[in-house]
Structures are given as structure tokens and as C-alpha cells.
């Protein structure tokens, strides 16, 4: 079980309307794989993991949000076939130069929404964990560290942990009376009950 996990993955459903979605597995199955990787963060003090989060009522749920102090990281998961992946200027995802019908635009929009809604000392970013579908390595899109990073499963926990630790060193103290981003109503909506991601 993930340390300090809130919510669950039941709200993650397969839909062509999902801007990022896996191939060959259900959205919930792939999110559960990522959830197991996140258990490696349980020793970090002050880390909270929320599963099945919704950034606003007009967005489908995102797999996870991790908060630690003033850091907020949105975690999405996909499983894609082997290929060279890139992202066009408008957010469309391409594989070997061909548009695959998916986009990072809504995820980047969620980052901006949180940045504008949370107090200015909060740092919001996102990580997309790309699980393999089939054999062979893939070339992932270039990351924009201030907003969006792409990682392979083997690197996910280490990368996220490093970002959280680095952010904590550079964070300022929250405002008096400020609440955790995971507790802000209408922002990160997840069930308060503990849950374990299902595989």
C-alpha cells in the first residue's frame, strides 16, 4: 500500500476522450503499475499521494497527484508501442512522425490551472510515466522540466523523489493558515478513504 494514499483508481475509465491513454491495457491497469512504483517514496517525510484526482469538473481524472510541502506533481501513465515519440507545438503526440490521436495539452492546462489557483509559492509540474507495450526501447519526447517530464518506469521513483527533495530545499514556508493543495476543494478531488491501487 502507498504510504499516505488517499482516494482510489476506480474513477479511471477507458475512453477515447482521454487525452493520454495506454495501448494494450486499461487505464486503471497502467495506473496501478505506476502506483506500485510510487511505494518507493513512502520513506520521504511529508509526502502525500492522491489517486484518481480531478483538476476541475471539466477534466477526466488523472492517475495521481503527489504533494510534499509546496510541491505538487501530477502523475499520468501510458503504455505505448516501440517508437520515436515527439510532441508538436500544439501538444499533439507523434510516433515516428505520425499523430497518434493523443495530446498533452489538457495535462499542461491542468498545470497552469493549479499554478493560477494555488498560492504563488507552490510549484506545480507533471510527470508522464511511459510503460512499454511490446519489446524494444522507445525514444521519449523532450522534457520541459519546469512543467512536463517523460520517464520510463525504471526511472520514475528516482526522478520523482529527486524533484520532491530538490523542491523542498528551495521552497519557502507556506502562508499562515494555508492548506495542503490536496485539501483545496474543487482542485484535487479524491475520495478520503484509503485505497490500494489494483493490479
C-alpha angles and dihedrals in degrees: 000000000000113000109253094359116173126190128003144249098252091103092060107099133173111256137152085228091069106105091212119032139156130251120228096008137060121263090245094051093052092045089052090055089054090046090058089053090053092061086081088071094061094101093060112102117239096013118143124187120199119192126208097015125181119206099204129339094272095062131078114242119278119223100244145349120201122200128188117166106310094344120106120183124182112208122203127178133208136169113213136175122252114288147108107281125201136166122230122223090261093054099259115145117231129194114201087344095307122114110243098197095257133108141193090207097100092046091052087047089056090052091053092045092055092044091055095044103041121070112278095253091067118099116212126191140146138229126202114204109207111204117195122253106195130353127309137050125285130211109236125212119267112272126233099211094200090060120000132025130181119211140173117237093253090058099038103093094041094048095046092045092050092050092049093049093046092048092050091055091054098039125112122223114275119253117269110275092013119148133219112270088239089062098051108113117239093015111074106015115188135144113269093223120101114251141176120224110248121231 
